[in-house]
Amino acid sequence: MAHIAEHLSVEELGRRARTSEDACAARHYQAIWLLAQGQTVAEVAAVTGFVSRWLEQLARRYNQFGPDVLGDRRRRNGASQMCSRKTWLV
């Protein structure tokens, strides 16, 4: 189980996962929200389709820098966007 810093409440993480206009940010919030609820990395990987290593990196980044680092960070470096639409339900 990953430890998630309390930058935002579990309720706020869930709200942001459901309401974010940015599909990548919404998926990242969903992953952090599920981890904050106590689900294991393996369980969250099964739900989100993210690999365990990425979830661990995402959790580490969120814990260190907070919610502002969630979302597709490639937008400013010229790489193509991978998350173009929401494909999951909370």
C-alpha positions as CSV (number, residue, x, y, z in Angstrom):
1,M,0.0,0.0,0.0
2,A,1.3,3.4,-0.9
3,H,1.3,6.3,1.5
4,I,-0.4,9.4,0.1
5,A,0.3,12.8,1.7
6,E,-2.8,14.8,2.8
7,H,-2.4,17.7,0.4
8,L,-6.1,17.3,-0.4
9,S,-8.8,15.3,1.4
10,V,-10.0,12.0,0.0
11,E,-13.3,13.7,-0.9
12,E,-11.6,16.5,-2.8
13,L,-9.4,14.0,-4.7
14,G,-12.6,12.1,-5.7
15,R,-14.3,15.3,-6.8
16,R,-11.3,16.4,-8.9
17,A,-11.2,12.9,-10.5
18,R,-14.8,13.2,-11.5
19,T,-14.8,16.9,-12.6
20,S,-11.4,17.6,-14.2
21,E,-11.6,18.8,-17.8
22,D,-8.1,17.4,-18.4
23,A,-8.4,13.7,-19.1
24,C,-4.9,12.9,-17.9
25,A,-5.3,15.0,-14.7
26,A,-8.6,13.2,-14.1
27,R,-7.0,9.8,-14.4
28,H,-4.1,10.9,-12.2
29,Y,-6.5,12.2,-9.5
30,Q,-8.4,8.9,-9.8
31,A,-5.3,6.9,-9.1
32,I,-4.2,9.1,-6.2
33,W,-7.8,9.0,-4.8
34,L,-7.9,5.2,-4.9
35,L,-4.5,5.0,-3.2
36,A,-5.6,7.5,-0.6
37,Q,-8.5,5.3,0.2
38,G,-6.1,2.5,1.1
39,Q,-6.2,0.4,-2.1
40,T,-3.0,-1.3,-3.0
41,V,-0.9,-0.3,-6.0
42,A,-1.8,-3.6,-7.7
43,E,-5.5,-2.9,-7.1
44,V,-5.3,0.6,-8.5
45,A,-3.2,-0.7,-11.5
46,A,-6.0,-3.2,-12.3
47,V,-8.7,-0.4,-12.2
48,T,-6.8,2.3,-14.0
49,G,-4.6,0.4,-16.5
50,F,-1.5,2.1,-15.2
51,V,1.5,-0.1,-14.4
52,S,2.6,-0.4,-10.8
53,R,5.9,1.4,-11.4
54,W,4.1,4.4,-12.9
55,L,1.7,4.5,-9.9
56,E,4.6,4.5,-7.5
57,Q,6.2,7.4,-9.4
58,L,3.0,9.3,-9.5
59,A,2.4,8.9,-5.8
60,R,5.9,9.9,-5.0
61,R,5.6,13.0,-7.2
62,Y,2.2,13.9,-5.6
63,N,3.5,13.4,-2.1
64,Q,6.5,15.6,-2.8
65,F,4.9,18.4,-4.8
66,G,1.2,18.2,-4.3
67,P,-1.7,18.3,-6.7
68,D,-0.3,20.9,-9.1
69,V,2.0,18.2,-10.7
70,L,-0.8,15.9,-11.8
71,G,-1.9,15.9,-15.4
72,D,-0.1,15.6,-18.7
73,R,3.2,17.4,-18.2
74,R,4.3,16.7,-21.8
75,R,2.2,19.6,-23.1
76,R,5.0,22.0,-22.7
77,N,7.8,19.8,-24.1
78,G,6.5,19.2,-27.7
79,A,5.6,15.5,-27.2
80,S,2.1,14.2,-28.3
81,Q,-0.6,13.9,-25.7
82,M,-1.6,10.3,-24.8
83,C,-4.7,11.1,-22.7
84,S,-7.2,12.5,-25.2
85,R,-10.4,11.6,-23.6
86,K,-12.0,10.1,-20.5
87,T,-12.4,6.3,-20.9
88,W,-13.3,5.3,-17.3
89,L,-16.0,5.8,-14.8
90,V,-15.6,6.5,-11.2
